[in-house]
């Protein structure tokens, strides 16, 4: 009888020296950056992939070099309910990441709306907001790379990024139109030139004609 293949996980269990504490924190940060979840203290899991095997082996080597101990297993959940529980841990962690991302999207939109309200349309602002948008895109891609099971907040995060892109596009178009219109207008004269052009010219006196005296009148 064919049974559906169930997902497996890589389980890393380890212990490290109590001191220095910074090493324990460094190991924890590295494991969390891989997208792993902790089932208990010093027991964490990742979905089974070749890349995750490589990453866990690198962590294991670092722990061994520091005088700690680490063992890696490939394991299955006992039943579907246990499996769902582990998947829920992954989704919960990624949803927290997406919530942080969504907060930054709100800040991004407020920044552009502030410039619009102030009627501040400059290319410098377009450039700055474009850089910020790239950071948002890269951040979302990093979160999605660790979202192994499709966390609920993922769709909302993708939609908010699209809204940010559209908002910047609208703002940039307005800056472009204003800049083009300004170029079509005559150049404004410097203040000194304006004063000179508005000054009423003093009429010139006609040159006095010399009377030609007749020789007879002398």
C-alpha positions as CSV (number, residue, x, y, z in Angstrom):
1,X,0.0,0.0,0.0
2,X,1.5,3.4,-1.1
3,X,1.6,6.0,1.6
4,X,2.1,9.7,1.0
5,X,5.6,10.7,1.8
6,X,5.7,12.8,5.0
7,X,8.0,15.7,5.4
8,X,11.1,15.2,7.5
9,X,13.2,17.5,9.5
10,X,16.8,17.9,10.5
11,X,17.1,18.1,14.3
12,X,20.1,19.7,15.9
13,X,20.7,19.1,19.6
14,X,23.7,20.7,21.2
15,X,25.3,22.0,24.4
16,X,28.0,24.6,24.7
17,X,30.1,25.9,27.6
18,X,28.3,28.3,29.9
19,X,31.2,30.8,29.5
20,X,31.7,32.9,27.6
21,X,28.0,33.7,27.2
22,X,28.6,35.6,24.0
23,X,29.4,32.3,22.3
24,X,26.0,30.8,23.2
25,X,24.3,34.0,22.0
26,X,26.3,33.8,18.7
27,X,25.2,30.2,18.1
28,X,21.6,31.0,18.8
29,X,21.6,34.0,16.4
30,X,23.2,31.9,13.7
31,X,20.7,29.1,14.0
32,X,17.8,31.5,14.1
33,X,19.1,33.3,11.0
34,X,18.8,30.0,9.1
35,X,15.0,30.0,9.8
36,X,15.2,27.2,12.3
37,X,12.8,26.9,15.2
38,X,13.6,25.8,18.7
39,X,11.5,23.0,20.1
40,X,13.3,23.3,23.5
41,X,16.5,24.9,24.7
42,X,19.3,23.7,22.5
43,X,17.0,21.6,20.3
44,X,16.1,23.0,16.9
45,X,14.8,21.9,13.6
46,X,14.9,22.8,9.9
47,X,13.1,21.1,6.9
48,X,15.4,18.5,5.4
49,X,17.2,19.9,2.4
50,X,20.8,19.5,1.2
51,X,21.5,23.2,2.0
52,X,20.1,22.9,5.5
53,X,22.3,19.8,6.1
54,X,25.3,21.8,5.0
55,X,24.4,24.8,7.3
56,X,23.7,22.6,10.3
57,X,27.1,20.8,9.8
58,X,28.8,24.1,9.8
59,X,27.2,25.1,13.0
60,X,28.1,21.7,14.5
61,X,31.7,22.2,13.5
62,X,31.8,25.6,15.2
63,X,30.3,24.1,18.4
64,X,32.8,21.3,18.4
65,X,35.8,23.7,17.9
66,X,34.6,25.7,20.9
67,X,34.5,22.6,23.2
68,X,30.8,22.0,22.9
69,X,28.9,19.0,21.6
70,X,26.3,18.7,18.8
71,X,24.4,15.9,17.1
72,X,22.3,16.1,13.9
73,X,19.4,13.7,13.2
74,X,16.9,13.4,10.4
75,X,13.5,12.8,11.9
76,X,9.7,12.5,11.3
77,X,6.8,13.6,13.4
78,X,5.0,10.8,15.1
79,X,1.7,11.7,13.6
80,X,-0.1,14.5,11.6
81,X,-1.0,16.4,14.7
82,X,2.7,16.6,15.8
83,X,3.6,17.6,12.3
84,X,1.1,20.5,12.3
85,X,2.5,21.7,15.6
86,X,6.0,22.0,14.3
87,X,4.8,23.7,11.0
88,X,2.9,26.1,13.2
89,X,6.1,27.1,15.0
90,X,7.7,28.0,11.6
91,X,4.7,30.0,10.5
92,X,4.5,31.9,13.8
93,X,8.2,33.0,13.5
94,X,7.8,34.1,9.9
95,X,4.6,36.0,10.7
96,X,6.6,38.0,13.3
97,X,9.1,38.9,10.6
98,X,6.3,39.9,8.2
99,X,4.7,42.1,11.0
100,X,8.0,44.0,11.4
101,X,8.1,44.4,7.6
102,X,4.6,45.7,7.5
103,X,5.4,48.3,10.1
104,X,8.2,49.6,7.9
105,X,5.9,49.8,5.0
106,X,3.6,52.0,7.0
107,X,6.5,54.3,7.8
108,X,7.5,54.3,4.1
109,X,4.1,55.4,3.0
110,X,3.8,58.1,5.6
111,X,7.2,59.5,4.5
112,X,6.0,60.0,0.9
113,X,2.6,61.3,2.0
114,X,4.4,63.9,4.2
115,X,6.3,65.2,1.1
116,X,3.2,65.3,-1.0
117,X,1.3,67.2,1.8
118,X,4.2,69.7,2.0
119,X,4.2,70.1,-1.8
120,X,7.8,69.0,-1.7
121,X,8.6,67.4,-5.1
122,X,12.3,67.0,-5.8
123,X,14.4,64.4,-7.5
124,X,16.5,64.1,-4.3
125,X,13.4,62.8,-2.5
126,X,12.7,60.4,-5.3
127,X,16.2,59.0,-5.1
128,X,16.1,58.6,-1.3
129,X,12.7,56.9,-1.4
130,X,13.9,54.6,-4.2
131,X,16.8,53.4,-2.1
132,X,14.4,52.8,0.8
133,X,12.1,50.8,-1.4
134,X,15.0,48.6,-2.6
135,X,15.8,47.9,1.1
136,X,12.2,46.9,1.6
137,X,12.3,44.6,-1.4
138,X,15.5,42.9,-0.2
139,X,14.1,42.5,3.3
140,X,11.0,40.8,2.0
141,X,13.0,38.4,-0.1
142,X,15.1,37.4,2.9
143,X,11.9,36.7,4.9
144,X,10.3,34.7,2.1
145,X,13.5,32.6,1.7
146,X,12.9,31.4,5.2
147,X,9.2,31.0,4.9
148,X,9.2,27.3,4.3
149,X,5.5,26.7,4.8
150,X,3.7,29.9,3.7
151,X,3.0,32.0,6.8
152,X,-0.5,33.7,6.7
153,X,1.0,37.2,6.7
154,X,3.0,36.6,3.5
155,X,0.2,37.7,1.1
156,X,-0.4,40.9,3.0
157,X,3.3,41.8,3.0
158,X,3.5,41.3,-0.7
159,X,0.5,43.5,-1.3
160,X,1.9,46.3,0.9
161,X,5.1,46.2,-1.1
162,X,3.2,46.7,-4.3
163,X,1.3,49.6,-2.7
164,X,4.7,51.2,-1.8
165,X,5.9,50.7,-5.4
166,X,2.8,52.3,-6.8
167,X,3.0,55.2,-4.4
168,X,6.6,55.9,-5.3
169,X,5.8,55.7,-9.0
170,X,3.0,58.3,-8.7
171,X,5.3,60.6,-6.7
172,X,8.1,60.2,-9.2
173,X,5.8,60.9,-12.1
174,X,4.7,64.2,-10.5
175,X,8.3,65.2,-9.9
176,X,9.1,64.5,-13.5
177,X,6.1,66.5,-14.8
178,X,7.0,69.5,-12.6
179,X,10.6,69.4,-13.7
180,X,9.7,69.2,-17.3
181,X,7.2,72.1,-17.0
182,X,9.8,74.2,-15.3
183,X,12.2,73.6,-18.1
184,X,9.7,74.9,-20.6
185,X,9.3,78.2,-18.9
186,X,11.6,81.2,-19.6
187,X,14.6,81.4,-17.3
188,X,14.1,83.8,-14.4
189,X,16.4,86.8,-14.4
190,X,18.7,87.4,-11.5
191,X,17.5,90.0,-9.0
192,X,20.1,92.6,-10.2
193,X,19.0,92.2,-13.8
194,X,15.4,92.6,-12.7
195,X,16.1,95.9,-11.0
196,X,18.0,97.1,-14.0
197,X,15.2,96.2,-16.4
198,X,12.5,97.8,-14.3
199,X,14.4,101.1,-13.8
200,X,12.9,104.0,-15.8
201,X,15.5,105.1,-18.3
202,X,16.5,108.8,-18.1
203,X,15.6,110.4,-21.4
204,X,18.7,111.8,-23.2
205,X,18.8,115.5,-23.8
206,X,19.1,116.4,-27.5
207,X,22.5,117.6,-28.4
208,X,22.8,121.3,-28.5
209,X,23.3,122.6,-32.0
210,X,26.0,125.1,-32.4
211,X,24.8,128.3,-34.1
212,X,26.7,128.9,-37.1
213,X,27.5,132.6,-36.9
214,X,27.8,134.5,-40.0
215,X,31.0,136.2,-40.7
216,X,29.0,139.4,-41.2
217,X,27.6,139.3,-37.6
218,X,31.0,139.2,-36.0
